[in-house]
Amino acid sequence: MSEPRIKVYGSATEITVAANAAGLRTLAERLIGLADPGLHDGYHEHLDDGLGLEDGSISLILARDDKL
């Protein structure tokens, strides 16, 4: 399997999250983790350049918000 590759880019009105298959699996695993009943409202993960995103990506925060 290839290395996960994820890139986030966009404008003021649209954000794109593009990834190879391994990157999509990584994002899915992180989202499933955020849904764990043992985690509390407000738990979040930061993805930045060097922390899971390709160079040139804008930062991405995956957040749990139980009020939604």
Secondary structure as UniProt FT lines:
FT   STRAND          6..10
FT   STRAND          15..19
FT   HELIX           21..34
FT   TURN            37..38
FT   TURN            41..42
FT   STRAND          44..47
FT   TURN            50..52
FT   TURN            55..56
FT   STRAND          60..63
FT   TURN            66..67
//
